[in-house]
Amino acid sequence: MESKYKLILQDIDAVIARDPATRNRTEAVLLSSGLHAILIYRLSHYLWKRNFRLTSRIISQIGRFLTGVEIHPGARIGKGFFIDHGMGVVIGETAEIGNNVTLYHDVTLGGTTVFDKNGKVTQITKKDGLSSDVVLRMVSETVYGGMFIVTSNGLCYMSKDGKVKSLDKFPYSNNYDIVCNKNGICWVLGSAGIYEAKIKELIKNVRSDYLLINSKHGLRASLVANSWPCRESGALYLCCDTGVVKVNMSDGSKGDDSYRMIMNYVEIDGEKVAIDRIDTLKMSADSRQITFAPEILNYSVKDPYISVKLEGHDTKRRTCLLSEFNKITYTDLKTGRYVFKISILDGYDGNVIESGSYIIDKENEMYQYWWFRFYICIIAGLVLIWLTWFITRTCMQRTMLKQKLELEYAKKQIKMSNETILSIARTVDAKDSNTSQHSYRVSEYSVAIAKRLGFSDEKCENLRKMALLHDIGKIGIPDAILNKPAKLTDEEYKIMKTHVTLGADILKDFTLIDNVNIGALYHHEKYDGTGYCYGLKGEDIPIEARIIGIADAFDAMTANRVYRKQLDIDYVTNELKRCSGTQFDPKLVKIMLSLMDEGIIDVESLYARSKGETEE
């Protein structure tokens, strides 16, 4: 079953590879009638081999009705089979098609049928000497009275007595047609080009060095399969992918020496510009590239030489074979007149068969005009005047600027002093007797945690100031609530919570400390989002506020309050662990516990120091 699936995939991929209009497997399956015919054949052939002959023939007829392709279920078709425009294709029961074969419309396969003098019908197949049952052409030759047979796998020859032999010594097998003349010369047309051979040597089926007419001999195109060449007046007209090619059949070694050279346009900076041999082509000064793309039509089997020269730029001409010739591009041409000359030669240094010349004038650069130079002189004079004025003005303003900077610095110092005095005054007005000591201890705890986190000295100092001012908003809380020894009522607690916004409002204009209001505004936010006053959660809480928050809670638990005495250190430790991930950042909890174990945070000694600081 797997092999059948692979076979079908190969048929689909053959459509994609050989049909330029099909881009993917979906398009192939939905839109290719040739593929539909092959898939129907695969099914009918499967049934045929299992002796379901009637059913397979019915399926085959349905496929013929739907696709226009008639394939007998008894035919043998290899993998990668592709039918291009399959209308009119008939594949008989005796047909045998190999792998990766392409078939075009209006073709009938299934061997060769011969009628004798008595009208008796004889079918000739591979058993009788054909190289393949897929017969593309049958061409008579007048020298020996026999017939050449072109199959999908090579050439065959049938003599007058009906005997068939395969010409397997011929060097190429993918051939389309064969043409013979009265002089015993024939031309085998195939995907490689045109092979010229003597009929006598070809029939003998011996190895020979046949002349191959391809791109090296002037055939700059590929022959089209399933086409018909036309013979007229000793010339052979071939159907190619670039149009019609004419070959002289009187002597294949000689060409028609018929050439035509055309150049309708040039490309300037990638844009096509029409050109005429008589007129002069104008090129703007800012153009950077010009490309000459002459079309040279070759109706011979020769490969002539092409000579080009751009007078005014090239010191000598360039010569190459037509088969090697391509577009000629020149870049960054200077201002001036150029003449592009192109010639077709009968040899490298031979005579000129046909030639053409084209005049190109590149306009002057702007700077080459007198008026532009005059304009530049005026601009330079104006710039010199302005520069003199600017230097003079700068020198005159230097002293004034210095005085201005000194004045602004004095104002800034005054402002800083005022802000400091204002903050101190507001803090002094706070009526909580424990605030200063509490804030000092919170700042020490916060700095210790920050150092463990890797904060710089500058950030640690900034955090210290934030922590000292984090409860500054309590100055706006009534004494009765702030110092109440009993549990606060809901309304009193609501008022107490406003100290964070009051503190932030007090500090909003305090510019001496970066983001100083963060500590005041967010130090009561909890890690799980249940804190106040904004309900921030996790990493959304600024790190400074998270640090101050755990330091504040730690000091609250280890300090004496009006409503209770300080808690036992073991209880505090357990409380920190319990609230890790809910109230506090788990990372900060670990750091706090580590600092306690290491003795860096010592509540008793810090109490003594904070008392001394307060007294001072």
Order of alpha helices (4+ residues) and beta strands (2+ residues): alpha-alpha-alpha-alpha-beta-beta-beta-beta-beta-beta-beta-beta-beta-beta-beta-beta-beta-beta-beta-beta-alpha-beta-beta-beta-beta-beta-beta-beta-beta-beta-beta-beta-beta-beta-beta-beta-alpha-alpha-alpha-alpha-alpha-alpha-alpha-alpha-alpha-alpha-alpha
